Each structure stands twice: as structure tokens, then as C-alpha cells.
């Protein structure tokens, strides 16, 4: 996959947020009449596109009948030994950034079995309310 594209109401605020997740800008450009950029990090690439006169995004996390984009998922297994402490650290860094609102946690770290693995799983919302999942492998079952 080349990238996942995210439309945002404020590209500067979104860039600041995704930088806290470990992304860095690789390209800045315009698309039509608006600002855009590619950011790389956490094993992938995202494209942020600023939308003039934005409308609120649907609540994909809370609406059980929502169909379409649900979330991006990032594997933090190699990045942190502990998802709860990683999330706490992220909350502190975001709260210290003047242009960002406090981090919205949609699902506190919890354990989930998927196939033969036990994962730590947490969800947060980005600056436009889009859900982001963070997972970490805890164990592989025999």
C-alpha cells in the first residue's frame, strides 16, 4: 500500500498530532486548491489533505451501523514494551502542545485474543475524531 489518505479540517493541527505519534513530513504539496502532505512513520505513510469548509466526520467508532472507513491500526510491538505507559506518555505530550486539545481515548488499553495471539489494544481519536488503533503482541499461543 502506498498511503492512507485523511481529510482534515486543519492540516497544521493534524501534522502536530501525527508528529506526536512518530510521523514526519516527507513531502508537502497542494492538491487542487488546498494544502496536503505525506507523512511517514510507524511503518507506513499517510496523506493529510486540508478541507476548506469542513463538515464533521461521522462517528465511526460509536455508531454500530456505520459502514466505510473504520480505523487505521498501528503495531507498536517493536516500539514499546507497555501500551498503557505509551498511551500515558502520548497524553502528556499532546497536553503540552498548545494547538492540540487533550487526547481523546476511545478505548483504554485492553487485552484481546485474535487467532493464536494475545494483543494489547487501545483506540484514540485524531484531531478530526477519526479512530486510530494501537496494538501490541503480548503472546503467541501454542
Secondary structure, DSSP 8 states (H G I E B T S, - for coil): ---EEEEES-HHHHHHHHHHTT-EEEEEEEETTEEEEEEEETTEEEEEEE-TT------TTT-TT--S---EEEE-TTT-S-HHHHHHHHHHHHHT-TTS---EEEEEEEEEEETTEEEEEEEEE-TTS-EEEEEEEEEE--
